Amino acid sequence: MWRIQEYPMAEDVVVVSTPYLSGYRIVQNLGFTWGLIVRSRGLGMNIVAGLRTIVGGEIHEYTELLNQSRDQALTRLKEHARALGANAVISVEFDSSEIGGYMTEVLAYGTAVVVEKDQVPSNPVRLG
């Protein structure tokens, strides 16, 4: 499990799917940010994938294409957030769609924020 000790604020943008960043407080909301990529599957990949559908199971070529697309969309999201002046993006989600039967769009989006380390120590939640 990846664990954050101290954020390298000037060098990278922290991305989380939660609406908060534990141990940090949001000092400025910069608004919506996104990263988008559209990729073609290509004729060769479609032929190989078509043959694999006869046998069934995972189509590794498409899995790899989508993993690369998500990584690139996330990189573009970070670049856009950094250009806005953010050091973090909260509530990040992915969306994808097909365009024309041959292309796949992958969108990463969230809220660009500026965070700073919270000086108040957190208290554990106790039930009962």
Secondary structure as UniProt FT lines:
FT   TURN            9..11
FT   STRAND          14..15
FT   TURN            22..23
FT   STRAND          24..40
FT   HELIX           43..55
FT   HELIX           60..84
FT   STRAND          88..99
FT   TURN            100..102
FT   STRAND          103..117
//
